[in-house]
């Protein structure tokens, strides 16, 4: 794995190390790396690797945005939806999963990875097995979201609004007893 301090010095993110601590940055990088590894393994990708620098840049860009948000809003903590939104935005911008051999099935591997992270944020238990991404039970939501991630321009705020809208639909469904979004 990359050394945070060496890479940060190279790409100019020393201030983030001071603000968030080396340990917090290393822990987040390790968590993202492990999440990507699990995704690759569970999805059965034999020709996909993790570009460590792309992942590192995504992580630092995420923390730079979080730092700006905290300073602008004068807050000490960001909510979980915003955390997921900014994190997946930068992961998709940097595309840390790289395909080693040409394959039409793997063209959108990063978008599928992002979809899995978003779905895990939205699940009741906080974990949807990667193998269930194509499940009929959630396809009413996953198919349009996956299409959106592949072909539409977006930013972190748009992703945040999608996640919040999903939670609003779930809350409405729970309140009315319809249950169709659960």
N, C-alpha and C positions, 0 to 999 in steps of 0.2 A: 504494500500500500504506500501511497505517497506520503511524504512528510509535509504536514500542513505548513509549518513555518518556512520551509524552503520554497514551496510553491507560492505561498502568500507573498513572500518577498519578491519573487519573480513577477507576479502579476499585480503587485501593488495593493494588497489588501491588509497591510500591517495594522491599520486602525481597527479593522474588524476583530483581529486577534485580541487587541487591547480591550475593546468594548465587550466582546462576548466570551472571552477566554479561549485559550488553545484547547482545553479539554472539551468544552461545549462544541467547538467546531469539529474536533476529531471525532467526538461521539456522533454528531450528525452525519459526518462523512461516512463513518463506519456503518451507521444504520442504513443510509441510502445505498451503500455498496452491497450490504447483505440483502436488502430488499430486492435489489436488481439481480443478485445471484439466485435468490430463491425463485424469483419470477422466471429467469432463464431456465433453471432446472425444472420447475414445475410445468412450464409450457413445453418442455422437451426441445428447446433450441440447442442444437449441437454446433451451430455455426455463428453464434452471437457472442460477442465479448463486450466487456465494459471498458470504455475509454476513460481511464482514471482522471485525465486532465479535463475532459469535458464534464465529468461528474463534479470535479472540484470547482470548476468555474461556475457551474450551475449552483452549487452550494454557496459559494461566496456571493454570487449575484443575489441569491435569495436573502442572505443575511444583510447585504447592503440595502435591499428594499425594506426589510424589516426594521433596520436601524432608522431609515428615513421616516417610515410610518410612525415609529415610537416617538421620534423627536417632533414630528409635525403635530401629532395628536396629543403629545405630552402624556403618554401612557407608559406603563412598565411591562405590560403583557399584551400579546396579540391573541385573539380568539383562534380556536382550532380550525375553523373554516378558512380564515384568512391565511393561516400557516399553510394549510394544504394548497390553497389557491396559488399562492406565490411560489411555493416549492414546485408544484407541477408545471407552472408556467415556465420557470427557468429550466427545469428538466427537459421540457419539450423544445425550448429554444436551443439548448446546447446539445440535445440528442446524444446522451452518453452510451446508449446501446448501439453497437456497431455490428453490421452483418459482414461476415468474412467471405461468404460466397453469394453470388447473385441468385435471388429467389423471389418470385412474386409474392410468396406467402410471408416473407420477412420484410417487405418494403415498409410496413407501418409498425415495426416492432416497438419503437419508442411511443407511439400513440397508444398502442395496446398496453404498454407498461404504465403510462399515465392514467389510462382508463382504470386499470386495476387499483391504483393508488386512490383515485377519486372514489371509486366504489367502496373501498375499504373505509374511507372517511365517512361515507354515508350509511354504512351498515350498522345495524343495532349492536352487533357483537364486536364490531371493529375489525373483522377479518372475513373476507370472502375468499375462498380458495381460488387461485388463479385459474384452475381448470373449469370453474363455473362461470367464467366471463361470457360464454356464449349461451348460457342457460336460458330457456324459454321464460322462466319465472321473472327475469329482469330485462329481457330483451327489448321491451317497450321503451326502456330508458337507455340501455347500453348502445343499441344500434344507432339512434340519432346522435348520441353523445360521441360515439366513436367516429361517425361521419363528420361531425363538427370539428373534432380534434384533427382529423386528416385534411379537411378541405376549407375550413373557414378561418378567417383572421380572428384573433382573440387576444385578450390580455388577462392579467391576473384578476382584474375586477369582474370581467365577464365570467370567468370560471367560478369566482366567489358567488356571483348571483345565481349561477346554475345550481350550485350546491345548496344555497339558501332556499331557492325555489323548490328543490326536492324535499328539503326538511319541512317547508311550509305545506307542501302537498301531503306529506306523511302526517303532519299534525292535523290537517283538515280531515284527512281520511280517518285517523284515529278518533277524532271528535265526532264525526258523523256516523262512525261504525261501518262505513263502506268497506274498509280494509283493502281496497284495490292497490294501494301503494305500499303496503307493508310487505 
